[in-house]
Amino acid sequence: MLVSPESTEKPAPITSLTIKGKTSMQLSLDIISDWNPQIFRELKGRIKNQSLAIVAGISLLGQLLLLITLASQLPGNGYSYRNKYCLGYSDSSCIQDASGQYLINWQLWWLDCFLWLSMAGVLALLVAGTYMLVRDLTNEEGRGTLNFLRLTPQPSHTILLGKMLGVPVLLYLAAVVAAPLHFWAGVQAGIPPINILAFDSVLLAGCFCCYSAVMLFAIAVKSSGMLPWLASGGLFIFLAITLNKLWDNSGVVFNNVTDWVNLFNPCSLLPYLFDPTGNLSKAFWYFGNNHLHFQWYYIPVGASGLGFCTLMVLNFSLWSYWMWQGLNRRFPNPSASWLSKRQSYTLVACFEGMALGFALQEKPNWYSGDSFLDSFSYNLATLVVINILLGLCLIVALSPQRQSLIDWARYRHMEGGAKGLWQDLVLAEKSPAPVAIFLNFLGISLLLAAWILLWPAETDRMENLALVCLNAVFVSIWAVVVQMILLLKGAKQNVWATVIVAAGIILPPIIFFLLSGDFPNNTFPWLFTVFSWAVIDHADLFSILTAIIGQLSILAGLSFSLRRQIRMAGESASKALLATK
């Protein structure tokens, strides 16, 4: 059919007409899809007009309720005598101007508003965001769609970053809607805008680190309906503990390793945003001045907001990096270990470097030379306990599964002889983990031994060195035990390993306490438990040496048994058949 030239339509040029009919939101989603398809996948099912309106309404309603609640506490609403928001005498009794209006300290009122919004933002973004991410990952694992994502050509960091940015998007929207009031309240409270932006930056860094950690937790642990509640509940308890430590107004300063936990709570930066020693000390949350005494390698980082903020950002960045090392290994290959052995050596060095920095602080104001809990003994005992927890994490992160061990024992090349074997045990991916864990704790022991020997004050160096040695051997023994359990045939070996280790660590102290009860009168059995740090001062030299030799003997026997077990498991089927014939 011929068409006249007059009726022939020209092709539309590539202009705005090509995007006719698309809303600005759809165009934004198209741009996001080109940048990160996983974010587009997450946003497509969550960003809807109804959902956006509900979330924005909830955020605005919450802000309105907060303002109404704070307004009800102003003078003239039943709080006219000794009201903290009054500008009056030192006892906060309310006075009126010539027109009968109460003189109100609006700066303090806005500060309370700012603090409430800050606390709510930290809890919502960290706790609720953690729950949403873990629940999404466990649901995808249960449906099998997570394996589909692993098969896509997208790199793992792109997929996981899309999860992190897309899953809690409605939570981000609620925070954005509350941001103007949060900023305005801070400015009205006399807080410099740069300080408010610094707090927001630390909160974002904390969210990135926390989300990375829980995503690794959700990917590495077998899916369960209780996993989201376990992750978010554990994080809530941690935030509550650190906040309680921050609110300690007793005036007693405890400068020790536990100060490190303050770097993982963004609320720890709040006292630096305003002057807590002036009239603002009447705020609803008064933090005291203990934070000003924080030190790191004797550097007074707590004396200034800039120093403390910088250390917090560096701390979040460091552990975010290590979390993503584990995510990039574990997500594409669920059977892989969390870390390589080479990475574990650097990770342990970073961990010990951070922890030891908080152990090297000036003596607190409650220090007494005759006290058992002096600064050195307390920090050393705390480091021992923390290192045991670190050792258990290394056992989980490095121990290969049964099939990986069998493949390593059966197919590894022996061209280098003994040198090649030891190189495999130290660096190879699928080799047994106990040697690498022992080397990690050997480095930790050498570092702590140098600290003990260089400590200027009088202390029992032999006992402290023995404690460090017992700590290293104790963790090495359980590393061998776990590897032996994982090498056995059967299902759910990870569960059995967890149960046996937990029982082996918890039950002996309970039994010893029920049988003896008093540490000083019967210290020898306790030297074989996690509580060796509590009895080392009451044990004689013979008992300590006997305990060390006994644990080394146990470690040698278990190592020989593990070696034999690996050799038998690595035999090929044909070799076993010929040996039987």
C-alpha positions as CSV (number, residue, x, y, z in Angstrom):
1,M,0.0,0.0,0.0
2,L,1.4,3.3,-1.1
3,V,1.4,6.2,1.3
4,S,1.6,9.8,0.2
5,P,4.6,11.7,1.2
6,E,2.4,14.2,3.1
7,S,1.1,11.4,5.3
8,T,4.5,9.8,6.0
9,E,5.5,10.2,9.6
10,K,9.1,11.0,10.3
11,P,10.9,9.0,13.0
12,A,10.9,10.8,16.3
13,P,14.3,12.3,17.2
14,I,16.0,11.1,20.3
15,T,14.9,13.9,22.6
16,S,12.7,14.2,25.6
17,L,9.9,12.7,23.5
18,T,11.5,9.3,23.8
19,I,11.0,9.4,27.6
20,K,7.4,10.6,27.3
21,G,5.1,8.9,29.8
22,K,7.9,8.1,32.3
23,T,7.9,9.8,35.6
24,S,11.0,11.2,37.2
25,M,11.0,8.2,39.6
26,Q,11.0,5.7,36.7
27,L,13.9,7.6,35.1
28,S,15.8,7.5,38.3
29,L,15.3,3.8,38.6
30,D,16.5,3.3,35.0
31,I,19.7,5.2,35.9
32,I,20.2,3.1,39.0
33,S,19.5,-0.1,37.0
34,D,22.4,0.8,34.7
35,W,24.7,1.4,37.6
36,N,23.7,-1.5,39.9
37,P,21.1,-3.9,38.7
38,Q,20.7,-5.4,42.2
39,I,19.7,-2.0,43.7
40,F,17.1,-1.8,41.0
41,R,15.8,-5.2,41.9
42,E,15.5,-4.3,45.5
43,L,14.0,-0.8,44.9
44,K,11.5,-2.0,42.4
45,G,9.5,-4.1,44.9
46,R,9.8,-1.6,47.7
47,I,9.4,1.9,46.3
48,K,5.7,2.4,45.8
49,N,3.6,5.5,46.3
50,Q,1.6,3.9,49.1
51,S,4.7,2.7,50.9
52,L,6.5,6.0,50.6
53,A,3.5,7.9,51.9
54,I,3.1,5.5,54.9
55,V,6.8,5.7,55.9
56,A,6.9,9.5,55.5
57,G,3.7,9.8,57.6
58,I,5.1,7.6,60.3
59,S,8.3,9.7,60.5
60,L,6.4,13.0,60.6
61,L,4.0,11.6,63.2
62,G,6.9,10.5,65.4
63,Q,8.5,13.9,65.1
64,L,5.2,15.6,66.0
65,L,4.7,13.4,69.1
66,L,8.2,14.2,70.2
67,L,7.7,17.9,70.0
68,I,4.3,17.6,71.8
69,T,5.9,15.6,74.6
70,L,8.7,18.0,75.0
71,A,6.4,21.0,74.8
72,S,4.2,19.5,77.6
73,Q,7.2,19.7,79.9
74,L,7.7,23.5,79.5
75,P,6.7,25.9,82.3
76,G,3.0,26.5,82.6
77,N,2.1,22.8,81.9
78,G,2.3,21.5,85.4
79,Y,6.1,22.0,85.5
80,S,6.3,25.6,86.7
81,Y,8.4,25.1,89.8
82,R,12.0,24.0,89.6
83,N,11.6,23.4,85.9
84,K,14.9,22.7,84.2
85,Y,13.8,24.6,81.1
86,C,13.5,27.8,83.1
87,L,15.9,30.7,83.0
88,G,16.1,31.7,86.6
89,Y,18.1,31.0,89.7
90,S,20.6,28.2,90.2
91,D,17.9,25.9,91.6
92,S,16.0,26.3,88.3
93,S,13.0,27.9,89.9
94,C,10.9,29.6,87.3
95,I,10.7,33.4,87.0
96,Q,8.4,35.5,84.8
97,D,9.0,38.7,82.8
98,A,6.9,41.8,83.1
99,S,4.1,40.4,80.9
100,G,3.8,37.2,83.0
101,Q,5.6,34.9,80.5
102,Y,8.1,32.4,81.8
103,L,11.7,32.8,80.7
104,I,12.5,29.6,79.0
105,N,15.9,28.1,78.2
106,W,15.1,27.2,74.6
107,Q,18.7,26.2,73.9
108,L,18.3,23.4,76.5
109,W,14.9,22.4,75.1
110,W,16.2,22.1,71.6
111,L,19.2,20.1,72.9
112,D,16.8,17.5,74.4
113,C,15.0,17.3,71.1
114,F,18.3,16.9,69.2
115,L,19.4,14.1,71.6
116,W,16.1,12.2,71.4
117,L,16.2,12.3,67.6
118,S,19.9,11.2,67.6
119,M,19.2,8.3,69.9
120,A,16.2,7.3,67.9
121,G,18.1,7.5,64.6
122,V,21.0,5.3,65.9
123,L,18.6,2.6,67.2
124,A,16.4,2.7,64.2
125,L,19.1,2.6,61.6
126,L,21.3,0.1,63.3
127,V,18.8,-2.3,65.0
128,A,16.0,-2.1,62.5
129,G,18.3,-2.0,59.5
130,T,20.1,-5.1,60.8
131,Y,16.8,-7.0,61.2
132,M,15.7,-6.1,57.7
133,L,19.0,-7.1,56.0
134,V,19.3,-10.4,57.9
135,R,15.6,-11.3,57.3
136,D,16.0,-10.5,53.6
137,L,19.1,-12.7,53.2
138,T,17.6,-15.6,55.1
139,N,14.4,-15.4,53.1
140,E,16.4,-15.4,49.8
141,E,18.5,-18.3,51.1
142,G,15.3,-20.3,51.9
143,R,13.8,-19.6,48.5
144,G,17.0,-20.5,46.7
145,T,17.2,-17.1,44.9
146,L,20.5,-16.3,46.6
147,N,22.1,-19.1,44.7
148,F,20.7,-17.6,41.5
149,L,22.3,-14.3,42.4
150,R,25.6,-16.1,42.9
151,L,25.4,-17.4,39.3
152,T,24.9,-13.9,37.8
153,P,27.9,-12.2,36.1
154,Q,27.8,-9.4,38.6
155,P,30.7,-9.3,41.1
156,S,29.8,-10.1,44.7
157,H,30.5,-6.6,46.0
158,T,28.0,-5.2,43.6
159,I,25.3,-7.6,44.6
160,L,25.9,-7.1,48.4
161,L,26.1,-3.3,48.0
162,G,22.8,-3.4,46.2
163,K,21.4,-5.3,49.2
164,M,22.8,-2.9,51.7
165,L,21.4,0.2,49.9
166,G,18.1,-1.3,48.7
167,V,16.7,-3.5,51.4
168,P,16.4,-0.8,54.1
169,V,15.4,2.0,51.6
170,L,12.2,2.8,53.5
171,L,14.2,3.1,56.7
172,Y,16.5,5.5,54.9
173,L,13.5,7.5,53.7
174,A,12.2,7.9,57.3
175,A,15.7,9.1,58.4
176,V,15.8,11.6,55.5
177,V,12.3,13.0,56.5
178,A,13.6,13.4,60.1
179,A,16.9,15.0,59.1
180,P,15.6,18.6,58.7
181,L,14.2,18.7,62.3
182,H,17.4,17.0,63.6
183,F,19.6,19.6,61.9
184,W,17.4,22.5,63.0
185,A,17.2,21.3,66.6
186,G,21.0,21.0,66.7
187,V,21.5,24.5,65.4
188,Q,19.0,25.9,67.8
189,A,20.7,24.1,70.6
190,G,23.9,26.0,69.8
191,I,25.7,23.0,68.2
192,P,27.9,24.1,65.2
193,P,26.6,22.7,61.9
194,I,30.0,21.1,61.2
195,N,29.6,19.0,64.4
196,I,26.1,17.8,63.4
197,L,27.5,16.8,60.0
198,A,30.4,15.0,61.8
199,F,27.9,13.0,63.8
200,D,25.9,12.1,60.7
201,S,29.1,11.0,59.0
202,V,30.1,8.7,61.9
203,L,26.5,7.3,62.0
204,L,26.8,6.5,58.3
205,A,30.2,4.8,58.8
206,G,28.8,2.8,61.7
207,C,25.8,1.7,59.6
208,F,28.1,0.5,56.8
209,C,30.3,-1.4,59.3
210,C,27.4,-2.9,61.1
211,Y,25.5,-3.9,58.0
212,S,28.6,-5.5,56.6
213,A,29.1,-7.5,59.8
214,V,25.5,-8.8,59.9
215,M,25.5,-9.7,56.2
216,L,28.6,-11.8,56.7
217,F,26.9,-13.4,59.7
218,A,23.7,-14.1,57.7
219,I,25.7,-15.6,54.8
220,A,28.0,-17.7,56.9
221,V,25.5,-19.1,59.4
222,K,22.8,-21.6,58.3
223,S,19.5,-19.9,57.7
224,S,17.0,-19.9,60.6
225,G,13.9,-18.0,61.4
226,M,15.5,-16.8,64.7
227,L,18.6,-15.4,62.9
228,P,17.2,-11.8,62.3
229,W,16.0,-11.6,65.9
230,L,19.3,-12.9,67.2
231,A,21.3,-10.4,65.1
232,S,19.2,-7.3,65.9
233,G,18.7,-8.3,69.6
234,G,22.4,-8.9,70.1
235,L,23.1,-5.5,68.6
236,F,20.5,-3.8,70.7
237,I,22.0,-5.3,73.9
238,F,25.5,-4.1,72.8
239,L,24.3,-0.6,72.2
240,A,22.5,-0.6,75.6
241,I,25.7,-1.7,77.4
242,T,27.9,0.8,75.7
243,L,25.4,3.6,76.4
244,N,25.2,2.6,80.0
245,K,29.0,2.8,80.1
246,L,28.9,6.3,78.5
247,W,26.3,7.5,81.0
248,D,28.4,6.6,84.1
249,N,28.4,9.8,86.1
250,S,30.2,8.4,89.2
251,G,33.3,10.4,88.4
252,V,35.5,7.3,88.4
253,V,37.6,6.9,85.3
254,F,38.3,3.3,84.1
255,N,41.0,3.6,81.5
256,N,41.3,0.1,80.1
257,V,40.9,-2.0,77.1
258,T,37.1,-1.9,77.4
259,D,37.2,1.7,76.2
260,W,37.5,0.2,72.8
261,V,33.7,-0.6,72.7
262,N,32.9,3.1,72.7
263,L,34.3,3.4,69.2
264,F,31.5,1.0,67.9
265,N,28.6,3.2,69.2
266,P,28.0,6.4,67.2
267,C,26.3,7.9,70.3
268,S,29.7,8.1,71.9
269,L,30.4,11.2,69.8
270,L,27.4,13.1,71.2
271,P,29.1,14.5,74.3
272,Y,31.6,16.2,72.0
273,L,28.9,18.1,70.1
274,F,28.2,20.5,73.0
275,D,29.7,21.6,76.2
276,P,28.5,19.2,79.0
277,T,30.0,21.3,81.8
278,G,27.9,24.3,81.4
279,N,24.1,24.9,81.7
280,L,23.5,22.1,79.1
281,S,24.5,19.6,81.8
282,K,20.8,19.6,82.7
283,A,19.9,17.9,79.4
284,F,17.9,14.7,79.6
285,W,21.0,12.7,78.7
286,Y,23.9,14.0,80.6
287,F,27.1,12.1,79.7
288,G,29.5,13.4,82.3
289,N,33.1,14.0,81.6
290,N,34.6,10.5,81.6
291,H,35.0,10.4,77.9
292,L,37.5,13.2,78.0
293,H,40.1,10.8,79.6
294,F,40.1,8.2,76.7
295,Q,43.6,7.5,75.4
296,W,45.1,5.4,72.7
297,Y,48.8,4.6,73.0
298,Y,48.9,7.5,75.5
299,I,47.5,9.9,72.8
300,P,44.6,11.8,74.4
301,V,42.1,11.2,71.6
302,G,39.2,11.7,74.0
303,A,40.3,15.3,74.9
304,S,39.0,16.7,71.6
305,G,36.0,15.9,69.4
306,L,38.2,15.9,66.3
307,G,40.5,13.3,67.6
308,F,37.7,11.0,68.9
309,C,35.7,11.4,65.6
310,T,38.8,10.6,63.6
311,L,39.6,7.4,65.6
312,M,35.9,6.3,65.3
313,V,35.9,6.7,61.5
314,L,39.2,4.9,61.2
315,N,37.9,2.1,63.4
316,F,34.7,1.6,61.4
317,S,36.7,1.8,58.2
318,L,39.2,-0.8,59.3
319,W,36.6,-3.4,60.3
320,S,34.4,-2.7,57.3
321,Y,37.4,-3.6,55.2
322,W,37.8,-6.9,56.9
323,M,34.1,-7.7,56.8
324,W,34.1,-7.2,53.0
325,Q,37.1,-9.4,52.7
326,G,35.0,-12.2,54.3
327,L,31.9,-11.3,52.2
328,N,33.8,-11.4,48.9
329,R,35.2,-14.8,49.8
330,R,32.1,-16.4,51.3
331,F,29.3,-15.1,49.1
332,P,30.5,-16.6,45.8
333,N,31.5,-19.9,47.4
334,P,29.5,-20.8,50.6
335,S,31.8,-23.7,51.3
336,A,35.0,-21.5,51.4
337,S,36.5,-20.4,54.7
338,W,35.7,-16.8,55.9
339,L,39.3,-15.8,55.6
340,S,42.5,-17.1,54.0
341,K,45.4,-18.0,56.3
342,R,47.4,-15.1,54.8
343,Q,44.7,-12.7,55.6
344,S,44.3,-14.0,59.2
345,Y,47.9,-12.9,60.1
346,T,47.2,-9.3,59.0
347,L,43.7,-9.3,60.7
348,V,45.2,-10.5,64.0
349,A,47.9,-7.8,63.8
350,C,45.2,-5.1,63.3
351,F,43.1,-6.5,66.1
352,E,46.0,-6.6,68.6
353,G,47.2,-3.2,67.5
354,M,43.9,-1.6,68.3
355,A,43.3,-3.5,71.6
356,L,46.8,-2.8,72.9
357,G,46.4,0.9,72.2
358,F,43.7,1.1,74.8
359,A,45.7,-0.9,77.3
360,L,48.4,1.7,77.1
361,Q,46.7,4.5,79.0
362,E,47.7,6.4,82.1
363,K,46.6,4.9,85.5
364,P,43.0,5.8,86.4
365,N,42.2,7.9,89.4
366,W,41.1,4.9,91.4
367,Y,44.5,3.1,91.0
368,S,46.1,1.7,94.1
369,G,49.4,-0.1,94.1
370,D,48.1,-2.7,96.6
371,S,44.9,-3.3,94.6
372,F,44.4,-6.6,92.7
373,L,42.7,-4.7,89.9
374,D,45.6,-2.4,89.1
375,S,45.8,-1.0,85.6
376,F,48.3,-3.5,84.2
377,S,46.8,-6.7,85.7
378,Y,43.3,-5.7,84.7
379,N,44.3,-4.9,81.1
380,L,46.3,-8.0,80.8
381,A,43.4,-10.2,82.0
382,T,41.0,-8.4,79.7
383,L,43.3,-8.9,76.7
384,V,43.6,-12.6,77.6
385,V,39.8,-13.0,77.6
386,I,39.4,-11.0,74.4
387,N,42.1,-13.1,72.7
388,I,40.3,-16.3,73.6
389,L,37.2,-14.9,71.9
390,L,39.4,-13.9,69.0
391,G,40.8,-17.4,68.9
392,L,37.3,-19.0,68.7
393,C,36.4,-16.6,65.9
394,L,39.6,-17.7,64.0
395,I,38.7,-21.3,64.5
396,V,35.4,-20.7,62.8
397,A,36.8,-18.5,60.1
398,L,39.8,-20.7,59.1
399,S,38.8,-24.3,59.7
400,P,38.0,-26.1,56.4
401,Q,35.3,-28.6,56.0
402,R,35.8,-32.4,55.6
403,Q,35.8,-32.5,51.8
404,S,38.2,-29.6,51.5
405,L,40.6,-31.4,53.9
406,I,40.3,-34.7,52.0
407,D,41.0,-32.9,48.7
408,W,44.1,-31.2,50.2
409,A,45.4,-34.5,51.7
410,R,44.8,-36.5,48.5
411,Y,45.9,-34.1,45.7
412,R,48.5,-31.7,47.2
413,H,51.8,-31.8,45.6
414,M,54.8,-32.9,47.6
415,E,57.6,-31.7,45.2
416,G,59.1,-29.5,47.9
417,G,59.2,-32.2,50.6
418,A,58.9,-31.1,54.1
419,K,59.2,-27.5,53.1
420,G,56.2,-27.8,50.8
421,L,54.2,-29.4,53.6
422,W,54.8,-26.7,56.1
423,Q,54.2,-24.0,53.5
424,D,50.8,-25.6,52.8
425,L,50.0,-25.7,56.5
426,V,50.9,-22.0,56.9
427,L,49.3,-20.6,53.7
428,A,47.3,-23.1,51.7
429,E,43.5,-22.6,51.5
430,K,42.3,-26.1,52.2
431,S,45.0,-27.2,54.7
432,P,44.2,-27.8,58.4
433,A,43.8,-24.6,60.4
434,P,45.5,-25.4,63.7
435,V,49.1,-24.5,62.5
436,A,47.9,-21.1,61.2
437,I,46.0,-20.4,64.5
438,F,49.0,-21.4,66.5
439,L,51.2,-19.0,64.5
440,N,48.7,-16.2,65.1
441,F,48.8,-16.8,68.8
442,L,52.5,-17.1,68.8
443,G,52.7,-13.6,67.4
444,I,50.1,-12.4,70.0
445,S,52.2,-14.0,72.7
446,L,55.4,-12.4,71.6
447,L,53.7,-9.0,71.5
448,L,52.2,-9.4,75.0
449,A,55.5,-10.8,76.3
450,A,57.3,-7.6,75.1
451,W,54.7,-5.5,76.8
452,I,55.1,-7.5,80.0
453,L,58.9,-7.3,80.0
454,L,58.9,-3.5,79.2
455,W,56.3,-2.5,81.7
456,P,58.1,-0.1,84.1
457,A,56.1,-0.9,87.2
458,E,56.7,-3.8,89.5
459,T,54.8,-6.9,88.5
460,D,55.2,-10.6,88.6
461,R,56.5,-11.1,85.1
462,M,56.9,-14.9,85.3
463,E,53.3,-15.4,86.2
464,N,52.1,-13.0,83.4
465,L,54.3,-14.7,80.8
466,A,52.9,-18.1,81.9
467,L,49.4,-16.7,81.6
468,V,50.1,-15.7,78.0
469,C,51.5,-19.1,77.2
470,L,48.5,-20.9,78.8
471,N,46.2,-18.7,76.7
472,A,47.9,-19.6,73.4
473,V,48.1,-23.3,74.1
474,F,44.4,-23.4,75.3
475,V,43.2,-21.9,72.0
476,S,45.5,-24.2,70.0
477,I,44.0,-27.3,71.7
478,W,40.5,-26.3,70.8
479,A,41.5,-25.5,67.2
480,V,42.8,-29.1,66.9
481,V,39.6,-30.5,68.5
482,V,37.3,-28.6,66.1
483,Q,39.3,-29.7,63.1
484,M,39.1,-33.3,64.2
485,I,35.3,-33.0,64.6
486,L,34.9,-31.4,61.2
487,L,36.9,-34.3,59.6
488,L,34.5,-36.9,60.9
489,K,31.8,-38.4,58.7
490,G,28.2,-37.4,59.4
491,A,25.8,-34.6,59.1
492,K,25.8,-31.2,61.0
493,Q,29.4,-31.4,62.0
494,N,29.4,-27.7,62.5
495,V,26.7,-28.0,65.1
496,W,28.5,-30.8,66.9
497,A,31.7,-28.8,66.9
498,T,29.9,-25.8,68.4
499,V,28.2,-27.9,71.1
500,I,31.4,-29.7,72.1
501,V,33.5,-26.6,72.3
502,A,30.8,-24.7,74.3
503,A,30.5,-27.7,76.7
504,G,34.2,-28.1,77.0
505,I,34.7,-24.4,77.9
506,I,31.7,-23.9,80.1
507,L,31.2,-27.2,82.0
508,P,34.7,-27.7,83.6
509,P,34.6,-24.3,85.5
510,I,31.1,-25.1,86.8
511,I,32.2,-28.6,87.9
512,F,35.4,-27.3,89.6
513,F,33.5,-24.5,91.3
514,L,30.9,-27.0,92.7
515,L,33.7,-29.3,93.9
516,S,36.1,-26.8,95.3
517,G,34.6,-23.4,95.2
518,D,37.6,-21.5,96.6
519,F,40.2,-20.5,93.9
520,P,43.2,-20.1,96.1
521,N,43.0,-23.4,97.8
522,N,42.7,-25.5,94.6
523,T,44.1,-23.6,91.7
524,F,45.6,-26.4,89.6
525,P,42.4,-27.6,87.7
526,W,41.5,-24.0,87.0
527,L,44.8,-23.5,85.0
528,F,43.2,-25.7,82.3
529,T,40.2,-23.5,81.9
530,V,39.4,-20.1,80.5
531,F,39.6,-18.7,84.0
532,S,43.4,-19.3,84.3
533,W,43.8,-15.5,84.5
534,A,41.7,-15.4,87.7
535,V,43.9,-17.9,89.6
536,I,47.3,-17.3,88.2
537,D,48.3,-15.0,91.1
538,H,47.4,-17.7,93.6
539,A,49.1,-20.6,91.9
540,D,52.6,-21.7,92.8
541,L,55.4,-22.0,90.2
542,F,55.3,-25.9,90.2
543,S,51.6,-25.9,89.4
544,I,52.0,-23.4,86.6
545,L,54.8,-25.3,85.0
546,T,52.9,-28.6,85.4
547,A,49.8,-27.1,83.7
548,I,51.9,-25.7,80.8
549,I,53.6,-29.1,80.3
550,G,50.3,-30.9,80.6
551,Q,48.5,-28.7,78.0
552,L,51.5,-29.0,75.6
553,S,51.3,-32.8,76.0
554,I,47.6,-32.7,75.2
555,L,48.2,-30.5,72.2
556,A,50.9,-32.8,70.9
557,G,48.7,-35.9,71.3
558,L,45.8,-34.3,69.6
559,S,48.0,-33.0,66.8
560,F,49.4,-36.5,66.2
561,S,45.9,-38.0,66.2
562,L,44.7,-35.3,63.7
563,R,47.6,-36.0,61.4
564,R,46.8,-39.7,61.4
565,Q,43.1,-38.9,60.8
566,I,44.0,-36.7,57.8
567,R,46.4,-39.2,56.3
568,M,43.7,-42.0,56.5
569,A,41.0,-39.7,55.1
570,G,43.3,-38.7,52.2
571,E,43.9,-42.2,51.0
572,S,42.4,-42.9,47.6
573,A,39.7,-45.5,47.3
574,S,41.9,-47.7,45.1
575,K,44.7,-47.6,47.7
576,A,42.3,-48.5,50.5
577,L,40.9,-51.4,48.4
578,L,44.4,-52.8,47.6
579,A,45.4,-52.5,51.2
580,T,42.3,-54.5,52.2
581,K,43.1,-57.3,49.7
